[in-house]
Amino acid sequence: AVVTLTKQIAVTYVKQGIRCNCICPGTVDTPWVERLVAQTPDPEAARRALEARQPMGRLVRPEEVAAAALYLASDDAAAITGSILVIDGGWMAQ
């Protein structure tokens, strides 16, 4: 639904100079994820298992998602609208 909404907004407002893009992050290493891992019987094993499922062998770092958002908001991305940027360490490429 968010992808379709992104594209519709991009098409509707492009002539007004308004851009709309979507960032689709994978599993991001956040305090929320840490809390979930900490609630398991063996947090270290749960963390290793979570990382092992990721194609890159690690979780996405928050600063990687932030860097993408900053790029899309910058003048360097002035011609980018209606795009879906997946930041998932290769998860969707499997």
C-alpha positions as CSV (number, residue, x, y, z in Angstrom):
1,A,0.0,0.0,0.0
2,V,2.8,2.4,0.9
3,V,4.6,1.7,-2.4
4,T,1.4,2.5,-4.4
5,L,0.8,5.6,-2.4
6,T,4.3,6.8,-3.0
7,K,4.0,6.4,-6.7
8,Q,0.6,8.1,-6.8
9,I,1.9,11.1,-4.8
10,A,4.9,11.3,-7.1
11,V,2.8,11.4,-10.2
12,T,0.2,13.7,-8.8
13,Y,2.6,16.4,-7.5
14,V,5.7,16.2,-9.8
15,K,4.7,19.3,-11.7
16,Q,4.5,21.3,-8.5
17,G,8.1,20.3,-7.8
18,I,7.2,17.9,-5.0
19,R,9.0,14.6,-4.9
20,C,7.9,11.5,-3.1
21,N,10.1,8.4,-2.5
22,C,9.8,5.4,-0.3
23,I,12.6,3.8,1.8
24,C,12.0,0.1,2.6
25,P,14.5,-0.9,5.3
26,G,15.2,-4.5,6.3
27,T,16.0,-5.5,9.8
28,V,17.6,-2.5,11.4
29,D,19.8,-2.8,14.4
30,T,17.7,-0.7,16.8
31,P,17.0,-0.6,20.5
32,W,13.6,-2.3,19.7
33,V,15.4,-5.2,18.1
34,E,17.8,-5.4,21.0
35,R,14.9,-5.6,23.4
36,L,13.3,-8.4,21.4
37,V,16.6,-10.3,21.4
38,A,17.2,-9.7,25.1
39,Q,13.8,-11.4,25.8
40,T,14.9,-14.7,24.4
41,P,16.3,-17.5,26.5
42,D,19.7,-17.1,25.0
43,P,20.2,-13.5,23.7
44,E,23.6,-14.1,22.2
45,A,22.5,-17.1,20.2
46,A,19.3,-15.3,19.1
47,R,21.5,-12.4,17.9
48,R,23.8,-14.7,16.0
49,A,20.8,-16.5,14.4
50,L,19.2,-13.2,13.4
51,E,22.5,-12.0,11.8
52,A,23.1,-15.3,10.1
53,R,19.7,-15.0,8.3
54,Q,20.8,-11.7,6.8
55,P,22.6,-12.0,3.4
56,M,25.3,-9.5,4.5
57,G,25.7,-11.4,7.8
58,R,24.7,-8.4,9.8
59,L,21.7,-6.1,10.5
60,V,21.2,-2.8,8.7
61,R,22.7,0.1,10.6
62,P,20.4,3.0,11.4
63,E,22.9,5.5,9.9
64,E,22.7,3.6,6.6
65,V,18.9,4.3,6.4
66,A,19.5,7.9,7.6
67,A,22.1,8.4,4.8
68,A,19.6,7.2,2.2
69,A,16.9,9.6,3.5
70,L,19.4,12.5,3.5
71,Y,20.4,11.7,-0.1
72,L,16.7,11.5,-1.2
73,A,16.0,14.8,0.4
74,S,19.1,16.5,-1.1
75,D,19.4,18.4,-4.4
76,D,21.6,15.5,-5.6
77,A,18.3,13.5,-5.9
78,A,16.3,16.3,-7.5
79,A,15.3,14.0,-10.5
80,I,14.3,11.1,-8.3
81,T,10.6,10.7,-7.5
82,G,8.3,7.7,-7.2
83,S,11.3,5.5,-6.4
84,I,11.4,2.7,-3.9
85,L,14.8,2.3,-2.2
86,V,15.2,-1.0,-0.5
87,I,17.9,-1.0,2.2
88,D,17.9,-4.5,3.4
89,G,21.4,-5.9,3.0
90,G,20.3,-8.0,0.1
91,W,17.3,-9.7,1.7
92,M,14.9,-9.0,-1.2
93,A,17.5,-10.1,-3.8
94,Q,17.4,-13.7,-2.5
